[in-house]
């Protein structure tokens, strides 16, 4: 028997295996194509959603007081850089976040505060929507920071840090009728940070559990006295 006859005989005997492998290969290819198509459709849906979605941006700026030669006030602006929104609502809560560090041990405490805020709304669905003018809030925050730093004792490894934080709670309805709720944390820097609903819930919980204090009445000593003691030291 010649080589060609032997080869043909071998192919005929193993024909079923080739058919199985071919079927498996086609099935795998079909699954791959299906997954790829699904990913493309998902990306297209995400793009379409983004095109009709509002894009909320929160910007902050410290105002320099030439008479006092320092930054005293803060302005916070809420923008929509995307698709027009509806049923826009907003709320702000403010608090001091105090951190006590004793060696490697760290404690945090939150003290809700109130202060004078001027608010103006443009009633626009895009562009600048709301402006918060927070007079003297940075002035008082700087004062508290100076006062509380006096209670640090670096020889014992004890130090304090205090920050004025504003939590903006924003809700709106997009073009598809979906209600969205966003949370932005704004300090004294030029950038805001969007946080999760869970993180915002924790801060709101701290805010609601304590009595509000006027920012002008708070002192560094008052914050230290209310700070929970560290039993280990």
C-alpha positions in Angstrom: 0.0 0.0 0.0 1.4 3.4 -1.0 1.8 6.3 1.3 -1.2 8.1 -0.1 -3.5 5.1 0.4 -2.3 4.8 4.0 -2.9 8.5 4.7 -6.4 8.4 3.2 -7.3 5.3 5.2 -6.0 7.1 8.4 -8.1 10.1 7.6 -11.2 8.1 7.0 -10.8 6.2 10.3 -10.3 9.5 12.3 -13.0 11.5 10.4 -15.3 11.5 13.5 -12.6 13.1 15.7 -12.0 15.9 13.1 -15.7 16.6 13.0 -15.9 16.8 16.8 -12.9 19.1 17.0 -14.3 21.3 14.2 -17.7 21.5 15.9 -16.0 22.4 19.3 -13.9 25.0 17.6 -16.9 26.6 15.9 -18.8 26.6 19.2 -15.9 28.3 21.0 -15.7 30.9 18.2 -19.4 31.6 18.4 -19.2 32.1 22.2 -16.2 34.5 21.7 -18.1 36.5 19.1 -21.2 36.6 21.3 -19.1 37.9 24.3 -17.4 40.5 22.1 -20.7 41.7 20.7 -22.2 41.9 24.2 -19.2 44.1 25.3 -19.6 46.4 22.3 -23.3 46.7 23.0 -22.6 47.5 26.7 -20.1 50.2 25.7 -22.5 51.7 23.2 -25.2 51.8 25.9 -22.7 53.4 28.4 -21.8 56.1 25.8 -25.5 56.7 25.0 -26.2 57.0 28.7 -23.3 59.5 29.2 -24.5 61.6 26.3 -27.9 62.2 28.0 -26.6 62.4 31.6 -25.8 65.5 33.6 -22.2 65.9 34.8 -22.1 67.5 38.2 -19.0 69.4 39.2 -18.3 71.2 42.5 -15.6 73.8 42.6 -14.3 75.8 45.5 -12.3 79.0 45.9 -10.8 80.8 48.9 -11.3 84.6 48.8 -8.3 86.7 49.7 -9.1 89.6 52.1 -6.7 92.4 51.2 -7.5 94.4 54.4 -6.6 91.4 56.6 -3.9 90.1 54.3 -5.2 86.5 54.4 -7.8 84.2 53.0 -11.0 84.7 55.1 -14.0 83.5 52.9 -14.8 80.6 50.7 -17.0 80.3 47.6 -18.4 77.0 46.4 -20.0 76.7 43.0 -22.1 73.8 41.7 -22.0 73.3 37.9 -23.7 70.9 35.4 -21.4 70.4 32.5 -23.5 67.8 30.8 -27.1 67.2 29.6 -29.8 69.4 31.2 -31.2 68.1 34.5 -34.5 68.4 36.3 -35.8 68.6 39.9 -32.4 69.7 41.2 -32.1 69.8 45.0 -29.2 70.5 47.2 -28.3 70.6 50.9 -25.1 71.4 52.8 -23.9 70.2 56.2 -20.7 71.5 57.9 -18.5 70.0 60.6 -15.0 70.0 62.1 -13.1 66.8 61.6 -10.6 66.5 64.4 -7.8 63.9 64.4 -5.8 63.1 67.6 -2.6 61.1 67.1 -0.8 59.6 70.0 2.1 57.6 68.7 0.5 55.1 66.3 -2.9 55.4 67.8 -5.4 57.6 65.9 -8.7 58.9 67.0 -11.2 61.0 65.0 -14.1 63.1 66.2 -16.7 65.1 64.4 -18.3 68.4 65.6 -21.3 69.7 63.5 -21.3 73.5 63.1 -23.3 76.2 61.5 -22.2 79.6 60.0 -23.5 82.3 57.8 -23.9 81.2 54.2 -25.2 83.2 51.3 -26.8 81.1 48.6 -27.8 82.1 45.1 -29.4 79.9 42.5 -29.5 80.6 38.7 -32.4 78.1 38.1 -30.5 76.9 35.1 -30.4 73.3 34.1 -26.9 73.5 32.7 -23.8 75.6 33.5 -23.6 77.3 36.9 -26.5 76.2 39.0 -25.8 77.3 42.6 -23.2 79.5 44.4 -22.5 79.3 48.1 -20.8 82.3 49.6 -19.3 81.3 53.0 -18.2 84.5 54.7 -15.4 84.2 57.3 -15.6 80.4 57.5 -11.9 80.0 56.5 -11.0 82.8 59.0 -12.5 80.9 61.9 -11.1 77.6 60.6 -7.6 79.1 60.6 -8.2 80.4 64.1 -9.3 77.0 65.4 -6.3 75.4 63.7 -3.9 77.7 65.5 -5.7 77.2 68.9 -5.8 73.4 68.7 -2.1 73.1 67.7 -1.2 74.5 71.1 -2.5 71.3 72.7 0.0 69.2 70.7 2.8 67.7 72.7 5.4 66.3 70.4 7.6 65.2 73.3 4.8 62.7 74.2 4.0 62.0 70.6 0.6 63.8 70.8 -0.6 65.9 67.9 -3.9 67.3 66.6 -5.2 68.1 63.2 -8.5 69.9 62.5 -10.3 70.4 59.2 -13.4 72.3 58.2 -15.4 70.0 55.9 -18.6 70.7 54.0 -20.7 67.9 52.7 -22.9 68.8 49.7 -25.9 66.4 49.1 -27.2 66.8 45.6 -30.1 65.1 43.8 -31.6 65.5 40.4 -33.5 63.7 37.6 -31.8 62.9 34.3 -33.3 62.9 30.8 -34.3 59.2 31.2 -36.3 59.9 34.3 -33.7 58.4 36.7 -33.3 60.1 40.0 -29.6 60.4 41.0 -28.1 61.3 44.4 -24.5 62.5 44.7 -22.3 63.5 47.6 -19.4 65.9 47.5 -16.9 66.6 50.3 -15.4 70.1 50.1 -12.6 71.3 52.3 -10.4 74.4 52.0 -8.6 73.1 48.9 -9.5 73.9 45.3 -10.8 70.4 44.7 -13.9 68.6 45.9 -14.1 64.8 46.4 -17.1 62.7 45.5 -17.8 60.1 48.1 -20.1 57.1 48.2 -23.5 57.1 49.8 -22.2 54.9 52.6 -19.4 57.3 53.4 -21.8 60.2 53.3 -24.2 58.3 55.6 -21.6 57.9 58.2 -20.8 61.7 58.2 -24.5 62.5 58.3 -24.9 60.2 61.3 -22.1 62.1 63.1 -23.8 65.4 62.2 -27.3 64.3 63.5 -26.1 62.9 66.8 -24.6 66.1 68.2 -25.9 69.6 68.9 -25.0 72.2 66.3 -22.5 74.9 67.4 -22.1 78.3 65.9 -18.6 78.5 64.3 -17.9 81.8 66.2 -18.5 80.2 69.6 -16.2 77.2 69.1 -12.6 77.3 70.4 -9.8 74.8 70.1 -10.0 74.1 73.9 -13.7 73.3 73.5 -12.9 70.7 70.8 -10.2 69.1 72.9 -12.4 68.9 76.0 -15.2 67.1 74.0 -12.7 64.7 72.4 -13.1 61.1 73.5 -10.3 60.1 75.9 -7.8 57.4 74.9 -7.8 54.9 77.8 -4.5 53.5 76.8 -2.6 56.7 77.6 
